[in-house]
Amino acid sequence: MAMGRGELSPQDFKATKNNWIQYTKKNNIRLPQGSYTDFEWKDYCPAVFRNILELEKIDYADYMLSVCGDETLREVSSPGRIGNVIFLSNDDRFVIKTLRKSEVKVLREMLPKYYRHLKKHGFSLLTTLYGLHVVRPIGGIKVYFAVMSNVLQSDLHLHRRYDLKGSSRGRNFNKVIVHEEIVYKDIDLDFYFYLEPSLRNKILSQLKYDCEFLEAEGIMDYSLLLGVHIDASSRQGFHSGLLDRRNSVSGTRTGPVHDNADLTVADILKHNGRFGAKLPASAVRTPRNEMGIVSSPSRVRVPECYNVLLYFGIIDIFQNYNVIKRLEHAYKSIQYDSKSISAVNPKVYSSRFQDFLAKVFLARESNKNWNFEY
């Protein structure tokens, strides 16, 4: 990444800026400060986030129009909400997440190193933070929220969405719906994804760098948010669970290979704009046994094979291993295998997370055409 608006000073990472935002009743036009205002607004570290916006080639005025619409701010600051609430901007470009004050403290403390990490690692899979704000409607209460990249933004339909942590306890589908879409979890994942070897290596290497950063900052409980688009030519039987047995049994792919399956990482970035978006892969869907364990593709008699495009990024990076998480770990360790629970220290969490994803993303063998033995 290149530098944005110039070198930042230590003070830029501590600065705040207060504003007032006012709207007419007819539209969402922001008016100059006057005697009547609708919202009190505070920016944390505005120069830092302006730099990040410029690094991502996002116009600040466009950002403000997306995030500061009257309807969006009223929804974010509406009373009675409990816990973290997630919204999408009207253009689906940004994710807006309400935060607890403790999470704001974590974010601000990690921001200098996070910024340097983004500059150093242009392929970072960490969700990009574009802003940290406080909004208070007149007569209302303060609401803290962060604005981040929507890692699943796509012009294609995503047939599956997964929130993956690498833990099994409590990580099954339980009608989790985000933005009116079902989000599955670790135990629900019944796919292996085969990628071109150099692409897989780049993904795992970047995951390592990103996890090392999070571990050093004492962060845990993050997820890989994964979206899967299934190519139309290989989609037959996806919902019914049936495929053309002639194709499956003969060991051939059920549809054409991606035209861009052998693109380099640089080519993918050039075409897709960011790493972790629209990555070509071949997916093998495998059944689970009675214990809930996914079968190895080599042991599946009639595998379901699909051409897919993957979208993913690391989200929920505001949770540190605080006293509450330590108590949760101690309590659940008495009841369950400590390796299966989500609340573990950052070092264990990082290692488990990477090990799990290394088993989900596999290397495609160029000289092998899905010759499954049975």
N, C-alpha and C positions, 0 to 999 in steps of 0.2 A: 504494500500500500504506500502511496505517496502522501506527503504531508498535505494538510488542508490549508487552513487560514494562517499558518505560521506556527512558530514554537509556542507551546503553552507553558505557563508558569505554574508553580505550586499553588498559587492563589486561585488560579482558574478552576482547580479541582475542589475549592471550598466556597466559591462564590454562589450567590443566589440573586435572583432578580424578580421583583414584584411588579405585577401589572393588574389592570382591570380589563375585563372583557364584557362587552355589551352587545346585545342583539336587538334588531327591530322585531316586531311581531309578524311581519310579512315574509321575511327571509332571514338567511343566516349571514347577513353582512355585518362584519365587525365594525363598530363605530368608534370614533375618538373618545378619549376619556371625558366624561361629563359629570353632571350632578347625580345621575342615576346609573348604577351599574348592576349587572346581573351576577357576575362572578368575580371573586378575587382569585388571582392566579399567581403562582410562584414557579419560577424555573430554577432547578438546581443545576449548577455547573453549565450555564448556557454556552459559553465559548467552547467547552469540550464537546458537547453534543452537536454544536454547529459544525465543528471539524469533522465529526463522524458522518454527519449528513453529506458534507462535501466530498468526503472520501468515497461515499456510496453514490455520489452524483445525484443526490436528492435535493431539489430546490426547497429552501426553507419555507417560502410562501406556500408551496404545495403541501408541505408537511403540516403547516398550521391549519390550512383549509381542511385537510383530512381529519386532523385530531381535534380541532377546536370548534367543530360545528355545534350549533345550539343543541341539537338532538343528542349528539354524542356526549357532551358535557352534562346534560341533564340526566342521561342514563347512568353515566359513571358516578355522579354525585347523588343519585336518588337515595333516600333514607331506607333503612330496614334491611340492607344487604349484610350478610354474615360471611366472613372469610374472604378469600381472594375471589374476585369475579373477573372474567375474561370477556372482552369485547373485540369485535373487528371494526376497523374504520370503514366508512361507507364505501370506499373503493377497494376494500379487501387487502390493501397494501400493508397495513400495520396491525399488530396485535396490541391491544390496550389492556393492561392487567392492573387491578387495584392491589395495593401492597399494605402490609402492616408496617408500622413505624420501625419495628426492629429490622424488617427487610430493607427499608430505605437506608438504614444505618449500614447494613452489610454492603449494599450496592455502592454507597458513597465511599466506603473504606477500600473497596476493591477497584474502584473506577480508574485510578492512575495506572495500575498494572494491567487492568483489562484493556485500556486504551493502547498501551504499549504492545500488548499481545496481539491486538487486531492489526496494528501497523506492521508487526514482525511476521505475522502469519496471514497472508492474503487468502489462504484457503481455509481459514478457521471455520469450523462447523458450529461455533457458539452463536446463539441468536444475537443479532446485532441490536444494541441498545441505542435508540435515537433520542430519547428524552426521559427526564425524571421530573415530575411535576406535582404540585399540590393545587387542588381547586376547591373553592368553598363558595357555594351559592349564598347570596345575601340572606342572613338569618339561618343558614344551615351549618353543617359541620364540615371539617376538613376531610378531604379524601386524597390519599397519596396514590399515584399510579405511575407506571413506567410504560413507555412506548417502544415496541420491539418489532423486528422484522417478522413477517408472516412466512415462516419457512415452508408452508404448504400452499403458498399462492401459486396457482397454475391456471392456464387456459384449458387444461384437460380435466376430465372428470376423474377424481381419485376414488377407486373402487374399494380400497381399504385404508384405514388410518390406525396407526398403532402408537401407543405411548409405552416405551420400553425402558426399564430400569435395570434389568438383569437380575431381579429378585422374583421369587415365586409366591411368597406369602401374601395373600390378598391381591394378587396381580392378575385376576381373571376378569372377564367381561361382566359388568354388572350394570348394564344400561347407562353407561357413561356417555353423555351426549354433550358435545361442544359445538357451538355454532350450528345447531340442528343436524350435526353429523355424529354417527356412532364412532366412538374411539375405543378400540380394543387394546388389551394389555398383554403382558408377557406370556401368560399361560394360554392365551387365545392365538398366539402366533403359530401357524402351522405351515410356514413357508421357509425354504432356504433360497437365498438369492445368489446366483452365480454371476460374477463380474469378470471383465477382462483383468488379468492378473496385476498389471501395473496400476490400474484404477483402484482395485481392491487394496493394494499396498499403500497407495496414497491416502485412501480413506482411513485405514487403520493407523497410519503414521500420524495423520492429523488428529485423529481421536486421541492418540497418545499425548500429543502436545497440549491439546485442549484440556484433557483430564489432568495432566501434570499441573497446569495452571490452576484449575479448580481445587485440586488437592492442596496445593501450596497456600491457597486462600481459605482453606478449611471448609470448602463447600461440598455438600453431599445432597442426595435426594433429587438430583437432576434426571432428565429423561432424554432419550432420543425420540423425537416426534417423527414418525415415518409415514409417508403417504405413498400408495402404490396405484399407478395407472396401468391397467392391463390392455395390451394391444388388441384391437377389435378382431384381428384375424386369428388370435389365439384364445379368444374369450369364450368360445363355445363350451358350454357345460360348466362355466365358473359358478353360477348360482345353483345349478342343479347338482353339481358335483360329478357330472358325467362328461366323458370325452370320447372321441372316436377311438375305440379300442385298437383299431388297426394301426393308427399312428402311435399310440402309446406303447403297445406291445412290441412293435417293430423297433422301438428305441429311437424314433425320429422326433424332431420337434413338431409340435402341433401348430405350425404357423411359420411365417418367414422370420429369419433372423433380422434383428435391427440393422438397418442400413448403416447406423453410426455406432455399431457395437465395438468397433476397433479404433474409435477416435481417441486421440491422446487426451490427457488431462487438460492441456492448454487449449485444445480444440473445443472441449466441452465447455470450458470457461468462456471462450470466445462466443460460442453459440448460445449459452444459457445465462450468462451474466454473473453467475455465482456457483461456487462449488456446493454440491448437495442438492442441485436442482436438475431434474430431467435426466438423471443418469441411467443409461441403458443397462439392463440385466436380464437374465433368464431366471424365472422362478419355478421352483418345484414344490408342489403342494403335497404334504405328507400327512397321513392320519396319526392320531395319538393313540397310545395304548391305554389300558385300564388305569394306569398310574398317572395319566396325563402327560407322558413323555412323548415327544415327537420322534417318529421313526427316522432312521437314517435313510436318505434317498436311495442308497444302494440296496436297501432291504425291502423297498416298496415294489410289489409285483406289477402294478399298473400305475405308474406315477402320472400326476397331472402336471403338464408343463406349459408355461406361459412366457411370452415376451412381455416385459414390463418396463416402465420408466419409474424411477425412484426419486422421491423428494424427501429430504430429511435435514434435521439440525438439532442441536442440543438446546433444550429449553429448561426453564425453572432453575435458574442458577443463583437464587437469592437465599437459599437455606443453608445456614452454617450448622456445625455440629454443636449446638448449644445445650444448655442444661436439660431442656425439655426433650430433645432428641436422645440425649444420653440416658435419661430415665426411661424413655420409650424402648431403647435398646435393652436395658437391663430387665425391664418387665417382660418384653416379648421373648427374650432369650431363655427365660424360665419355661415358657410354654412351647416354644418352637426351636427348630434348628437355627442358631444364630446366623448361619450362612444364607438362610432363605428369606430373612426379613429385610425391609428396606432401610431401617434406621441402624446404620453401622458407621464407623468412623470414616473420614474422607479417604484415607489410604486404602482401606478394604473396599470401600464403595467404588473407587476408581478402578482398582484391579478387577473386581467382579464385573463391572460395567463393560470394560474392554474385552475381557474373556468371553462374555456372553455374545457381544456383537461380532467377534472374530468367528464364532460358530454360526452366526446368522448370515454373514457376508462371506461367501466362499469364492475361490478362484475357478474361473471357467477354463477347462483344459481345451486348448485349441485343436488338439488332435483327437478329441473324443466327442462323439455326437450322441450324447445321452444313452450310452450303452449300459443300461441298468441290468444287473444280473438277477436272475430269479430261477 
